[in-house]
Structure formats: structure tokens, C-alpha cells
């Protein structure tokens, strides 16, 4: 729920469009090639997710910024501590 929380937090943020997707096949919205085509920057919450994307999509990621936020999977959707972590991790970007 980390990515989905980030999507909700930054939906409508001036100058940006956001979407969330997961790397697991059981994800609410699985990550696809269409996400790569759509995105200028791709954020992952764990290093492992970036590795999974590189394994799944390889050269399709060339030229894309893939940024790891390094946020552990210990939070619930919209949990205040998660919101604080996301703001801190994205503070230099947004």
C-alpha cells in the first residue's frame, strides 16, 4: 500500500501526474510496459522492486530514471508514519 498511498498523496499535485503499480502478480495494479511508456520517472519503494523491473523489462527502462525510496513494507494504507516517510523520501524531488 506504499505506492498507492503515494499516488493518493500526490494526485493533483501541480505539474505532476502520478500512477501506482506493484511488481507482484497479485498487486492491485500490476506494473506493465504501458507504465514505462507513460512515465518520465519511476519510483520503487524497495531496491528489490527495481531489480524485478529490470529483470522483467530490461532495455525498456533505458533512459528512464528509476529511483528507490527505500521504505519498508511495515505500513498500512495512508498510515501517518508512512505519509511522513514518503514526504521525507520525496522531499528533494517534489
N, CA, C and O atoms as a CHARMM CRD file, in Angstrom:
* protein
*
  376
    1    1 UNK  N      0.80700  -1.20200   0.00000 PROA 1      0.00000
    2    1 UNK  CA     0.00000   0.00000   0.00000 PROA 1      0.00000
    3    1 UNK  C      0.85500   1.27400   0.00000 PROA 1      0.00000
    4    1 UNK  O      0.32600   2.38500   0.02100 PROA 1      0.00000
    5    2 UNK  N      2.17300   1.10000  -0.02400 PROA 2      0.00000
    6    2 UNK  CA     3.05900   2.26400  -0.03400 PROA 2      0.00000
    7    2 UNK  C      2.90200   3.08000  -1.30800 PROA 2      0.00000
    8    2 UNK  O      2.76200   4.30200  -1.25800 PROA 2      0.00000
    9    3 UNK  N      2.92600   2.40000  -2.44600 PROA 3      0.00000
   10    3 UNK  CA     2.79400   3.11100  -3.72000 PROA 3      0.00000
   11    3 UNK  C      1.41400   3.73600  -3.86000 PROA 3      0.00000
   12    3 UNK  O      1.28400   4.86100  -4.34300 PROA 3      0.00000
   13    4 UNK  N      0.38900   3.01300  -3.44200 PROA 4      0.00000
   14    4 UNK  CA    -0.97500   3.52300  -3.53800 PROA 4      0.00000
   15    4 UNK  C     -1.14500   4.74400  -2.63400 PROA 4      0.00000
   16    4 UNK  O     -1.83100   5.69800  -3.00200 PROA 4      0.00000
   17    5 UNK  N     -0.52700   4.71900  -1.45800 PROA 5      0.00000
   18    5 UNK  CA    -0.56100   5.88200  -0.56900 PROA 5      0.00000
   19    5 UNK  C      0.12600   7.06800  -1.24500 PROA 5      0.00000
   20    5 UNK  O     -0.39700   8.18200  -1.21500 PROA 5      0.00000
   21    6 UNK  N      1.27300   6.84300  -1.84200 PROA 6      0.00000
   22    6 UNK  CA     1.98600   7.92600  -2.53300 PROA 6      0.00000
   23    6 UNK  C      1.14500   8.47900  -3.67400 PROA 6      0.00000
   24    6 UNK  O      1.09900   9.69200  -3.88100 PROA 6      0.00000
   25    7 UNK  N      0.48200   7.59900  -4.41400 PROA 7      0.00000
   26    7 UNK  CA    -0.37700   8.05100  -5.50800 PROA 7      0.00000
   27    7 UNK  C     -1.47600   8.97300  -4.96800 PROA 7      0.00000
   28    7 UNK  O     -1.72100  10.03800  -5.53300 PROA 7      0.00000
   29    8 UNK  N     -2.12100   8.57900  -3.90500 PROA 8      0.00000
   30    8 UNK  CA    -3.19800   9.39000  -3.32900 PROA 8      0.00000
   31    8 UNK  C     -2.66900  10.71100  -2.77700 PROA 8      0.00000
   32    8 UNK  O     -3.32200  11.74700  -2.90000 PROA 8      0.00000
   33    9 UNK  N     -1.48800  10.67100  -2.17300 PROA 9      0.00000
   34    9 UNK  CA    -0.90200  11.89200  -1.60900 PROA 9      0.00000
   35    9 UNK  C     -0.60400  12.92500  -2.68500 PROA 9      0.00000
   36    9 UNK  O     -0.82200  14.11900  -2.47800 PROA 9      0.00000
   37   10 UNK  N     -0.10800  12.47400  -3.83400 PROA 10     0.00000
   38   10 UNK  CA     0.37300  13.39200  -4.85600 PROA 10     0.00000
   39   10 UNK  C     -0.55900  13.51900  -6.05900 PROA 10     0.00000
   40   10 UNK  O     -0.23000  14.20500  -7.02700 PROA 10     0.00000
   41   11 UNK  N     -1.70800  12.86900  -6.00700 PROA 11     0.00000
   42   11 UNK  CA    -2.70100  13.02500  -7.07200 PROA 11     0.00000
   43   11 UNK  C     -3.15200  14.48700  -7.10700 PROA 11     0.00000
   44   11 UNK  O     -3.58500  15.03200  -6.09100 PROA 11     0.00000
   45   12 UNK  N     -3.05000  15.10500  -8.25800 PROA 12     0.00000
   46   12 UNK  CA    -3.43600  16.50600  -8.39700 PROA 12     0.00000
   47   12 UNK  C     -2.34800  17.48900  -8.03300 PROA 12     0.00000
   48   12 UNK  O     -2.57600  18.69800  -8.06200 PROA 12     0.00000
   49   13 UNK  N     -1.14900  16.99100  -7.68500 PROA 13     0.00000
   50   13 UNK  CA    -0.02300  17.85700  -7.34700 PROA 13     0.00000
   51   13 UNK  C      0.34800  18.66200  -8.59300 PROA 13     0.00000
   52   13 UNK  O      0.54600  18.07100  -9.65500 PROA 13     0.00000
   53   14 UNK  N      0.44800  19.97200  -8.50000 PROA 14     0.00000
   54   14 UNK  CA     0.71200  20.80500  -9.68600 PROA 14     0.00000
   55   14 UNK  C      1.97200  20.38100 -10.44400 PROA 14     0.00000
   56   14 UNK  O      3.04700  20.24000  -9.86000 PROA 14     0.00000
   57   15 UNK  N      1.82100  20.18600 -11.73900 PROA 15     0.00000
   58   15 UNK  CA     2.94800  19.86200 -12.60200 PROA 15     0.00000
   59   15 UNK  C      3.30100  18.39800 -12.70300 PROA 15     0.00000
   60   15 UNK  O      4.22900  18.03200 -13.42300 PROA 15     0.00000
   61   16 UNK  N      2.55900  17.53700 -11.97800 PROA 16     0.00000
   62   16 UNK  CA     2.86600  16.10800 -11.98500 PROA 16     0.00000
   63   16 UNK  C      1.60300  15.28300 -12.21000 PROA 16     0.00000
   64   16 UNK  O      0.50200  15.68200 -11.83100 PROA 16     0.00000
   65   17 UNK  N      1.78900  14.13400 -12.83000 PROA 17     0.00000
   66   17 UNK  CA     0.74600  13.11500 -12.90800 PROA 17     0.00000
   67   17 UNK  C      1.32800  11.87600 -12.25200 PROA 17     0.00000
   68   17 UNK  O      2.49600  11.55300 -12.47000 PROA 17     0.00000
   69   18 UNK  N      0.53800  11.18400 -11.45900 PROA 18     0.00000
   70   18 UNK  CA     1.03600  10.02100 -10.72600 PROA 18     0.00000
   71   18 UNK  C      0.13700   8.80900 -10.94000 PROA 18     0.00000
   72   18 UNK  O     -1.08000   8.92200 -11.08900 PROA 18     0.00000
   73   19 UNK  N      0.77600   7.66300 -10.94800 PROA 19     0.00000
   74   19 UNK  CA     0.09100   6.37100 -11.00100 PROA 19     0.00000
   75   19 UNK  C      0.88300   5.42700 -10.11400 PROA 19     0.00000
   76   19 UNK  O      2.09400   5.58000  -9.95600 PROA 19     0.00000
   77   20 UNK  N      0.20100   4.45500  -9.53900 PROA 20     0.00000
   78   20 UNK  CA     0.92100   3.44800  -8.76600 PROA 20     0.00000
   79   20 UNK  C      0.65500   2.07900  -9.35800 PROA 20     0.00000
   80   20 UNK  O     -0.38900   1.82300  -9.95700 PROA 20     0.00000
   81   21 UNK  N      1.63700   1.20500  -9.17200 PROA 21     0.00000
   82   21 UNK  CA     1.52800  -0.17900  -9.64300 PROA 21     0.00000
   83   21 UNK  C      2.49200  -1.01500  -8.81600 PROA 21     0.00000
   84   21 UNK  O      3.44900  -0.49700  -8.24000 PROA 21     0.00000
   85   22 UNK  N      2.22700  -2.30300  -8.76600 PROA 22     0.00000
   86   22 UNK  CA     3.07500  -3.19200  -7.98800 PROA 22     0.00000
   87   22 UNK  C      3.83500  -4.16700  -8.85800 PROA 22     0.00000
   88   22 UNK  O      3.48000  -4.40100 -10.01400 PROA 22     0.00000
   89   23 UNK  N      4.89100  -4.73700  -8.28500 PROA 23     0.00000
   90   23 UNK  CA     5.70600  -5.69800  -9.02300 PROA 23     0.00000
   91   23 UNK  C      5.19300  -7.12700  -8.87600 PROA 23     0.00000
   92   23 UNK  O      5.57700  -8.00300  -9.65100 PROA 23     0.00000
   93   24 UNK  N      4.33000  -7.37400  -7.88900 PROA 24     0.00000
   94   24 UNK  CA     3.78600  -8.72400  -7.68500 PROA 24     0.00000
   95   24 UNK  C      2.59800  -8.95900  -8.61900 PROA 24     0.00000
   96   24 UNK  O      1.84200  -8.03600  -8.92300 PROA 24     0.00000
   97   25 UNK  N      2.44700 -10.18900  -9.06300 PROA 25     0.00000
   98   25 UNK  CA     1.30000 -10.50500  -9.92000 PROA 25     0.00000
   99   25 UNK  C     -0.01800 -10.32400  -9.18000 PROA 25     0.00000
  100   25 UNK  O     -1.06400 -10.15500  -9.80700 PROA 25     0.00000
  101   26 UNK  N      0.02300 -10.35900  -7.86000 PROA 26     0.00000
  102   26 UNK  CA    -1.18500 -10.17100  -7.06000 PROA 26     0.00000
  103   26 UNK  C     -1.44700  -8.69700  -6.74200 PROA 26     0.00000
  104   26 UNK  O     -2.38300  -8.38400  -6.00600 PROA 26     0.00000
  105   27 UNK  N     -0.64000  -7.79700  -7.28100 PROA 27     0.00000
  106   27 UNK  CA    -0.79400  -6.37100  -6.98800 PROA 27     0.00000
  107   27 UNK  C     -2.14800  -5.86200  -7.44800 PROA 27     0.00000
  108   27 UNK  O     -2.72200  -6.36400  -8.41500 PROA 27     0.00000
  109   28 UNK  N     -2.64900  -4.85800  -6.74200 PROA 28     0.00000
  110   28 UNK  CA    -3.91500  -4.21200  -7.10100 PROA 28     0.00000
  111   28 UNK  C     -3.86100  -3.77900  -8.56400 PROA 28     0.00000
  112   28 UNK  O     -4.81700  -3.99200  -9.31100 PROA 28     0.00000
  113   29 UNK  N     -2.75400  -3.17700  -8.97400 PROA 29     0.00000
  114   29 UNK  CA    -2.48900  -2.80100 -10.35500 PROA 29     0.00000
  115   29 UNK  C     -1.08300  -3.27600 -10.68300 PROA 29     0.00000
  116   29 UNK  O     -0.11800  -2.64600 -10.24900 PROA 29     0.00000
  117   30 UNK  N     -0.92800  -4.36400 -11.43400 PROA 30     0.00000
  118   30 UNK  CA     0.41800  -4.84000 -11.77700 PROA 30     0.00000
  119   30 UNK  C      1.13800  -3.86800 -12.72500 PROA 30     0.00000
  120   30 UNK  O      0.51600  -3.27200 -13.60400 PROA 30     0.00000
  121   31 UNK  N      2.43500  -3.72100 -12.53700 PROA 31     0.00000
  122   31 UNK  CA     3.26600  -2.86300 -13.37800 PROA 31     0.00000
  123   31 UNK  C      3.36100  -3.46800 -14.76900 PROA 31     0.00000
  124   31 UNK  O      3.55200  -4.67500 -14.91700 PROA 31     0.00000
  125   32 UNK  N      3.22700  -2.62200 -15.79500 PROA 32     0.00000
  126   32 UNK  CA     3.24900  -3.09900 -17.18200 PROA 32     0.00000
  127   32 UNK  C      4.15500  -2.21700 -18.05200 PROA 32     0.00000
  128   32 UNK  O      4.65300  -1.18400 -17.60500 PROA 32     0.00000
  129   33 UNK  N      4.35000  -2.63600 -19.26600 PROA 33     0.00000
  130   33 UNK  CA     5.09900  -1.84500 -20.24300 PROA 33     0.00000
  131   33 UNK  C      4.44900  -0.48000 -20.44400 PROA 33     0.00000
  132   33 UNK  O      5.14600   0.50800 -20.67500 PROA 33     0.00000
  133   34 UNK  N      3.14500  -0.41400 -20.36100 PROA 34     0.00000
  134   34 UNK  CA     2.44400   0.86100 -20.52800 PROA 34     0.00000
  135   34 UNK  C      2.87000   1.88200 -19.46200 PROA 34     0.00000
  136   34 UNK  O      2.93400   3.08000 -19.73700 PROA 34     0.00000
  137   35 UNK  N      3.15800   1.40400 -18.25300 PROA 35     0.00000
  138   35 UNK  CA     3.64500   2.31000 -17.21100 PROA 35     0.00000
  139   35 UNK  C      5.00000   2.89400 -17.61000 PROA 35     0.00000
  140   35 UNK  O      5.25000   4.08300 -17.41200 PROA 35     0.00000
  141   36 UNK  N      5.86300   2.06600 -18.16500 PROA 36     0.00000
  142   36 UNK  CA     7.18000   2.53800 -18.60900 PROA 36     0.00000
  143   36 UNK  C      7.01700   3.58700 -19.70100 PROA 36     0.00000
  144   36 UNK  O      7.65700   4.63800 -19.66900 PROA 36     0.00000
  145   37 UNK  N      6.15400   3.29100 -20.66600 PROA 37     0.00000
  146   37 UNK  CA     5.94000   4.21500 -21.77300 PROA 37     0.00000
  147   37 UNK  C      5.38600   5.55300 -21.28300 PROA 37     0.00000
  148   37 UNK  O      5.73100   6.60400 -21.82300 PROA 37     0.00000
  149   38 UNK  N      4.53300   5.51600 -20.26600 PROA 38     0.00000
  150   38 UNK  CA     3.86200   6.70100 -19.74400 PROA 38     0.00000
  151   38 UNK  C      4.78500   7.55000 -18.86600 PROA 38     0.00000
  152   38 UNK  O      4.70500   8.77800 -18.89600 PROA 38     0.00000
  153   39 UNK  N      5.64600   6.91700 -18.09800 PROA 39     0.00000
  154   39 UNK  CA     6.40000   7.61000 -17.03800 PROA 39     0.00000
  155   39 UNK  C      7.66600   8.29400 -17.52200 PROA 39     0.00000
  156   39 UNK  O      8.35000   7.81200 -18.42500 PROA 39     0.00000
  157   40 UNK  N      7.96100   9.42300 -16.90200 PROA 40     0.00000
  158   40 UNK  CA     9.25900  10.07000 -17.05300 PROA 40     0.00000
  159   40 UNK  C     10.19800   9.56900 -15.96300 PROA 40     0.00000
  160   40 UNK  O     11.38600   9.34900 -16.20000 PROA 40     0.00000
  161   41 UNK  N      9.63800   9.39000 -14.74800 PROA 41     0.00000
  162   41 UNK  CA    10.39400   8.88300 -13.60700 PROA 41     0.00000
  163   41 UNK  C      9.59500   7.73600 -12.99900 PROA 41     0.00000
  164   41 UNK  O      8.36500   7.76800 -12.95700 PROA 41     0.00000
  165   42 UNK  N     10.31800   6.72700 -12.53200 PROA 42     0.00000
  166   42 UNK  CA     9.69100   5.57400 -11.89100 PROA 42     0.00000
  167   42 UNK  C     10.28400   5.45700 -10.49400 PROA 42     0.00000
  168   42 UNK  O     11.50100   5.37600 -10.32400 PROA 42     0.00000
  169   43 UNK  N      9.41200   5.45000  -9.50900 PROA 43     0.00000
  170   43 UNK  CA     9.83700   5.29500  -8.12400 PROA 43     0.00000
  171   43 UNK  C      9.50300   3.89500  -7.66000 PROA 43     0.00000
  172   43 UNK  O      8.40800   3.38900  -7.90700 PROA 43     0.00000
  173   44 UNK  N     10.44500   3.27900  -6.99200 PROA 44     0.00000
  174   44 UNK  CA    10.20900   1.99100  -6.34200 PROA 44     0.00000
  175   44 UNK  C     10.44800   2.20300  -4.85300 PROA 44     0.00000
  176   44 UNK  O     11.23000   3.06900  -4.46100 PROA 44     0.00000
  177   45 UNK  N      9.77700   1.41200  -4.02800 PROA 45     0.00000
  178   45 UNK  CA     9.91200   1.62300  -2.58600 PROA 45     0.00000
  179   45 UNK  C     10.97600   0.73000  -1.96200 PROA 45     0.00000
  180   45 UNK  O     11.39800   0.97200  -0.83100 PROA 45     0.00000
  181   46 UNK  N     11.41400  -0.29800  -2.67900 PROA 46     0.00000
  182   46 UNK  CA    12.47900  -1.18500  -2.20400 PROA 46     0.00000
  183   46 UNK  C     13.41700  -1.47600  -3.36700 PROA 46     0.00000
  184   46 UNK  O     13.00000  -1.52900  -4.52400 PROA 46     0.00000
  185   47 UNK  N     14.69200  -1.66400  -3.03700 PROA 47     0.00000
  186   47 UNK  CA    15.69800  -1.99100  -4.05200 PROA 47     0.00000
  187   47 UNK  C     15.28100  -3.21900  -4.85900 PROA 47     0.00000
  188   47 UNK  O     15.48100  -3.26600  -6.07200 PROA 47     0.00000
  189   48 UNK  N     14.70900  -4.19800  -4.19000 PROA 48     0.00000
  190   48 UNK  CA    14.27100  -5.42600  -4.85500 PROA 48     0.00000
  191   48 UNK  C     13.27400  -5.13500  -5.97600 PROA 48     0.00000
  192   48 UNK  O     13.29500  -5.80000  -7.01100 PROA 48     0.00000
  193   49 UNK  N     12.41400  -4.15700  -5.78000 PROA 49     0.00000
  194   49 UNK  CA    11.42400  -3.82900  -6.81300 PROA 49     0.00000
  195   49 UNK  C     12.10400  -3.30200  -8.08000 PROA 49     0.00000
  196   49 UNK  O     11.68400  -3.61500  -9.19300 PROA 49     0.00000
  197   50 UNK  N     13.14900  -2.50600  -7.90100 PROA 50     0.00000
  198   50 UNK  CA    13.90500  -2.03400  -9.05800 PROA 50     0.00000
  199   50 UNK  C     14.55800  -3.18300  -9.79800 PROA 50     0.00000
  200   50 UNK  O     14.58800  -3.19700 -11.02900 PROA 50     0.00000
  201   51 UNK  N     15.08200  -4.15100  -9.05400 PROA 51     0.00000
  202   51 UNK  CA    15.69500  -5.33200  -9.67700 PROA 51     0.00000
  203   51 UNK  C     14.64300  -6.14400 -10.43600 PROA 51     0.00000
  204   51 UNK  O     14.89900  -6.62000 -11.54300 PROA 51     0.00000
  205   52 UNK  N     13.47700  -6.29800  -9.84700 PROA 52     0.00000
  206   52 UNK  CA    12.39900  -7.03600 -10.51600 PROA 52     0.00000
  207   52 UNK  C     12.02100  -6.34900 -11.82300 PROA 52     0.00000
  208   52 UNK  O     11.84900  -7.01000 -12.84800 PROA 52     0.00000
  209   53 UNK  N     11.89100  -5.02900 -11.78900 PROA 53     0.00000
  210   53 UNK  CA    11.54900  -4.29800 -13.02100 PROA 53     0.00000
  211   53 UNK  C     12.61900  -4.48000 -14.08500 PROA 53     0.00000
  212   53 UNK  O     12.30400  -4.64700 -15.26400 PROA 53     0.00000
  213   54 UNK  N     13.89200  -4.44800 -13.67200 PROA 54     0.00000
  214   54 UNK  CA    14.97100  -4.62700 -14.65300 PROA 54     0.00000
  215   54 UNK  C     14.95100  -6.03900 -15.24800 PROA 54     0.00000
  216   54 UNK  O     15.21800  -6.22500 -16.43500 PROA 54     0.00000
  217   55 UNK  N     14.63100  -7.02900 -14.40900 PROA 55     0.00000
  218   55 UNK  CA    14.52700  -8.39800 -14.91100 PROA 55     0.00000
  219   55 UNK  C     13.34300  -8.55700 -15.85600 PROA 55     0.00000
  220   55 UNK  O     13.44600  -9.25100 -16.86800 PROA 55     0.00000
  221   56 UNK  N     12.23400  -7.92800 -15.53800 PROA 56     0.00000
  222   56 UNK  CA    11.02200  -8.06800 -16.35100 PROA 56     0.00000
  223   56 UNK  C     11.07100  -7.25300 -17.64000 PROA 56     0.00000
  224   56 UNK  O     10.58700  -7.69900 -18.68000 PROA 56     0.00000
  225   57 UNK  N     11.66300  -6.04400 -17.57000 PROA 57     0.00000
  226   57 UNK  CA    11.53900  -5.11600 -18.69600 PROA 57     0.00000
  227   57 UNK  C     12.85900  -4.71200 -19.33000 PROA 57     0.00000
  228   57 UNK  O     12.86100  -4.06300 -20.37600 PROA 57     0.00000
  229   58 UNK  N     13.98300  -5.08100 -18.72300 PROA 58     0.00000
  230   58 UNK  CA    15.30400  -4.87000 -19.30900 PROA 58     0.00000
  231   58 UNK  C     15.51400  -3.53400 -19.98400 PROA 58     0.00000
  232   58 UNK  O     15.39900  -2.48100 -19.35600 PROA 58     0.00000
  233   59 UNK  N     15.81900  -3.58300 -21.26100 PROA 59     0.00000
  234   59 UNK  CA    16.18200  -2.39300 -22.02300 PROA 59     0.00000
  235   59 UNK  C     15.05100  -1.39000 -22.14700 PROA 59     0.00000
  236   59 UNK  O     15.30000  -0.22500 -22.45800 PROA 59     0.00000
  237   60 UNK  N     13.83000  -1.80400 -21.91500 PROA 60     0.00000
  238   60 UNK  CA    12.70200  -0.86200 -21.97800 PROA 60     0.00000
  239   60 UNK  C     12.85700   0.24800 -20.93900 PROA 60     0.00000
  240   60 UNK  O     12.27000   1.32000 -21.08300 PROA 60     0.00000
  241   61 UNK  N     13.64300  -0.00600 -19.90100 PROA 61     0.00000
  242   61 UNK  CA    13.87700   1.00100 -18.85700 PROA 61     0.00000
  243   61 UNK  C     15.01600   1.95900 -19.19100 PROA 61     0.00000
  244   61 UNK  O     15.22800   2.94400 -18.48400 PROA 61     0.00000
  245   62 UNK  N     15.75500   1.67300 -20.27400 PROA 62     0.00000
  246   62 UNK  CA    16.85700   2.54900 -20.65800 PROA 62     0.00000
  247   62 UNK  C     16.33700   3.97300 -20.86100 PROA 62     0.00000
  248   62 UNK  O     15.33400   4.18900 -21.54100 PROA 62     0.00000
  249   63 UNK  N     17.02800   4.93200 -20.26600 PROA 63     0.00000
  250   63 UNK  CA    16.63800   6.32600 -20.39300 PROA 63     0.00000
  251   63 UNK  C     15.61200   6.77700 -19.37000 PROA 63     0.00000
  252   63 UNK  O     15.27600   7.96000 -19.30900 PROA 63     0.00000
  253   64 UNK  N     15.11500   5.85900 -18.57400 PROA 64     0.00000
  254   64 UNK  CA    14.14700   6.19800 -17.52000 PROA 64     0.00000
  255   64 UNK  C     14.87200   6.31700 -16.19000 PROA 64     0.00000
  256   64 UNK  O     15.78500   5.54000 -15.90700 PROA 64     0.00000
  257   65 UNK  N     14.48100   7.26600 -15.38800 PROA 65     0.00000
  258   65 UNK  CA    15.00200   7.37800 -14.03200 PROA 65     0.00000
  259   65 UNK  C     14.21800   6.43200 -13.14700 PROA 65     0.00000
  260   65 UNK  O     13.00000   6.56000 -13.02200 PROA 65     0.00000
  261   66 UNK  N     14.90800   5.48300 -12.53100 PROA 66     0.00000
  262   66 UNK  CA    14.29000   4.57100 -11.57200 PROA 66     0.00000
  263   66 UNK  C     14.90200   4.91000 -10.21200 PROA 66     0.00000
  264   66 UNK  O     16.09200   4.69300  -9.98400 PROA 66     0.00000
  265   67 UNK  N     14.08000   5.43800  -9.32500 PROA 67     0.00000
  266   67 UNK  CA    14.53900   5.96300  -8.04800 PROA 67     0.00000
  267   67 UNK  C     13.97400   5.12000  -6.91800 PROA 67     0.00000
  268   67 UNK  O     12.76200   4.91800  -6.83000 PROA 67     0.00000
  269   68 UNK  N     14.85800   4.62600  -6.04900 PROA 68     0.00000
  270   68 UNK  CA    14.43900   3.80400  -4.92100 PROA 68     0.00000
  271   68 UNK  C     14.25400   4.67900  -3.68800 PROA 68     0.00000
  272   68 UNK  O     15.16300   5.41000  -3.29500 PROA 68     0.00000
  273   69 UNK  N     13.07200   4.60100  -3.07900 PROA 69     0.00000
  274   69 UNK  CA    12.75600   5.38700  -1.88500 PROA 69     0.00000
  275   69 UNK  C     13.16000   4.68500  -0.59600 PROA 69     0.00000
  276   69 UNK  O     13.23300   5.32500   0.45400 PROA 69     0.00000
  277   70 UNK  N     13.42200   3.39600  -0.65400 PROA 70     0.00000
  278   70 UNK  CA    13.86500   2.59000   0.48900 PROA 70     0.00000
  279   70 UNK  C     12.92400   2.74300   1.69200 PROA 70     0.00000
  280   70 UNK  O     13.31900   3.20900   2.76100 PROA 70     0.00000
  281   71 UNK  N     11.67300   2.33600   1.48100 PROA 71     0.00000
  282   71 UNK  CA    10.65900   2.37000   2.53800 PROA 71     0.00000
  283   71 UNK  C     10.19300   0.94200   2.79000 PROA 71     0.00000
  284   71 UNK  O      9.69800   0.27000   1.88500 PROA 71     0.00000
  285   72 UNK  N     10.35200   0.49600   4.00600 PROA 72     0.00000
  286   72 UNK  CA     9.99800  -0.87800   4.38500 PROA 72     0.00000
  287   72 UNK  C      8.49600  -1.12000   4.29600 PROA 72     0.00000
  288   72 UNK  O      7.68900  -0.19800   4.41500 PROA 72     0.00000
  289   73 UNK  N      8.14600  -2.38100   4.08400 PROA 73     0.00000
  290   73 UNK  CA     6.74300  -2.78200   3.96800 PROA 73     0.00000
  291   73 UNK  C      6.17800  -3.10000   5.35500 PROA 73     0.00000
  292   73 UNK  O      5.88600  -4.25500   5.66700 PROA 73     0.00000
  293   74 UNK  N      6.03100  -2.06900   6.17300 PROA 74     0.00000
  294   74 UNK  CA     5.53300  -2.24300   7.53700 PROA 74     0.00000
  295   74 UNK  C      4.33700  -1.32900   7.82200 PROA 74     0.00000
  296   74 UNK  O      3.90800  -1.20600   8.96900 PROA 74     0.00000
  297   75 UNK  N      3.80700  -0.69600   6.79200 PROA 75     0.00000
  298   75 UNK  CA     2.77200   0.30400   6.97600 PROA 75     0.00000
  299   75 UNK  C      1.43600  -0.12100   6.36600 PROA 75     0.00000
  300   75 UNK  O      1.37500  -0.96800   5.47500 PROA 75     0.00000
  301   76 UNK  N      0.38500   0.49000   6.87100 PROA 76     0.00000
  302   76 UNK  CA    -0.94900   0.34600   6.28700 PROA 76     0.00000
  303   76 UNK  C     -1.20000   1.53200   5.35400 PROA 76     0.00000
  304   76 UNK  O     -0.49700   2.54100   5.41200 PROA 76     0.00000
  305   77 UNK  N     -2.19800   1.39900   4.50700 PROA 77     0.00000
  306   77 UNK  CA    -2.59200   2.45400   3.57600 PROA 77     0.00000
  307   77 UNK  C     -2.88500   3.74800   4.33700 PROA 77     0.00000
  308   77 UNK  O     -3.66200   3.76000   5.29200 PROA 77     0.00000
  309   78 UNK  N     -2.25500   4.82600   3.90100 PROA 78     0.00000
  310   78 UNK  CA    -2.43200   6.17400   4.43300 PROA 78     0.00000
  311   78 UNK  C     -2.06500   6.30800   5.91500 PROA 78     0.00000
  312   78 UNK  O     -2.50500   7.24800   6.57700 PROA 78     0.00000
  313   79 UNK  N     -1.28000   5.39500   6.42800 PROA 79     0.00000
  314   79 UNK  CA    -0.82100   5.48800   7.81600 PROA 79     0.00000
  315   79 UNK  C      0.04100   6.75100   7.95800 PROA 79     0.00000
  316   79 UNK  O      0.91600   6.99200   7.12600 PROA 79     0.00000
  317   80 UNK  N     -0.19300   7.54700   8.98900 PROA 80     0.00000
  318   80 UNK  CA     0.55600   8.79500   9.14700 PROA 80     0.00000
  319   80 UNK  C      2.08200   8.62100   9.10800 PROA 80     0.00000
  320   80 UNK  O      2.77600   9.45800   8.53200 PROA 80     0.00000
  321   81 UNK  N      2.60500   7.56500   9.70200 PROA 81     0.00000
  322   81 UNK  CA     4.05500   7.34000   9.66900 PROA 81     0.00000
  323   81 UNK  C      4.53200   7.07900   8.23900 PROA 81     0.00000
  324   81 UNK  O      5.62600   7.50300   7.86900 PROA 81     0.00000
  325   82 UNK  N      3.73400   6.39400   7.44100 PROA 82     0.00000
  326   82 UNK  CA     4.07900   6.16500   6.03200 PROA 82     0.00000
  327   82 UNK  C      4.06000   7.48000   5.26900 PROA 82     0.00000
  328   82 UNK  O      4.95200   7.74500   4.46400 PROA 82     0.00000
  329   83 UNK  N      3.06700   8.28900   5.51300 PROA 83     0.00000
  330   83 UNK  CA     2.99800   9.59300   4.85600 PROA 83     0.00000
  331   83 UNK  C      4.24400  10.41300   5.19500 PROA 83     0.00000
  332   83 UNK  O      4.81500  11.06200   4.31900 PROA 83     0.00000
  333   84 UNK  N      4.66100  10.38700   6.44600 PROA 84     0.00000
  334   84 UNK  CA     5.87500  11.10300   6.84700 PROA 84     0.00000
  335   84 UNK  C      7.10100  10.56400   6.11600 PROA 84     0.00000
  336   84 UNK  O      7.94100  11.33700   5.65300 PROA 84     0.00000
  337   85 UNK  N      7.20500   9.23400   6.01000 PROA 85     0.00000
  338   85 UNK  CA     8.35100   8.61600   5.30000 PROA 85     0.00000
  339   85 UNK  C      8.35100   9.01200   3.82800 PROA 85     0.00000
  340   85 UNK  O      9.40100   9.33600   3.27200 PROA 85     0.00000
  341   86 UNK  N      7.18700   8.98900   3.19900 PROA 86     0.00000
  342   86 UNK  CA     7.09300   9.35200   1.79800 PROA 86     0.00000
  343   86 UNK  C      7.46600  10.82300   1.58700 PROA 86     0.00000
  344   86 UNK  O      8.20200  11.15200   0.65600 PROA 86     0.00000
  345   87 UNK  N      6.96900  11.68700   2.43400 PROA 87     0.00000
  346   87 UNK  CA     7.31900  13.10500   2.31900 PROA 87     0.00000
  347   87 UNK  C      8.81800  13.31700   2.47000 PROA 87     0.00000
  348   87 UNK  O      9.41700  14.09600   1.72700 PROA 87     0.00000
  349   88 UNK  N      9.42300  12.63100   3.42500 PROA 88     0.00000
  350   88 UNK  CA    10.86400  12.75200   3.63100 PROA 88     0.00000
  351   88 UNK  C     11.63600  12.22200   2.42600 PROA 88     0.00000
  352   88 UNK  O     12.59200  12.85200   1.97300 PROA 88     0.00000
  353   89 UNK  N     11.22400  11.06600   1.90500 PROA 89     0.00000
  354   89 UNK  CA    11.92700  10.45100   0.77500 PROA 89     0.00000
  355   89 UNK  C     11.76600  11.25800  -0.50300 PROA 89     0.00000
  356   89 UNK  O     12.68400  11.32500  -1.32000 PROA 89     0.00000
  357   90 UNK  N     10.60100  11.86800  -0.67700 PROA 90     0.00000
  358   90 UNK  CA    10.32300  12.61200  -1.89700 PROA 90     0.00000
  359   90 UNK  C     10.60900  14.11100  -1.76500 PROA 90     0.00000
  360   90 UNK  O     10.46500  14.86400  -2.72800 PROA 90     0.00000
  361   91 UNK  N     11.00900  14.52900  -0.57900 PROA 91     0.00000
  362   91 UNK  CA    11.21500  15.95400  -0.31800 PROA 91     0.00000
  363   91 UNK  C     12.17600  16.64100  -1.24800 PROA 91     0.00000
  364   91 UNK  O     11.97000  17.80500  -1.59100 PROA 91     0.00000
  365   92 UNK  N     13.21600  15.96100  -1.66600 PROA 92     0.00000
  366   92 UNK  CA    14.18100  16.57700  -2.58100 PROA 92     0.00000
  367   92 UNK  C     13.73600  16.55900  -4.03300 PROA 92     0.00000
  368   92 UNK  O     14.37800  17.15400  -4.89900 PROA 92     0.00000
  369   93 UNK  N     12.63000  15.87100  -4.29000 PROA 93     0.00000
  370   93 UNK  CA    12.15200  15.72600  -5.65900 PROA 93     0.00000
  371   93 UNK  C     10.95100  16.62300  -5.91200 PROA 93     0.00000
  372   93 UNK  O     10.87200  17.29500  -6.94100 PROA 93     0.00000
  373   94 UNK  N     10.01600  16.62900  -4.96600 PROA 94     0.00000
  374   94 UNK  CA     8.79200  17.43900  -5.09200 PROA 94     0.00000
  375   94 UNK  C      8.95000  18.72800  -4.33400 PROA 94     0.00000
  376   94 UNK  O      8.03300  19.54900  -4.31400 PROA 94     0.00000
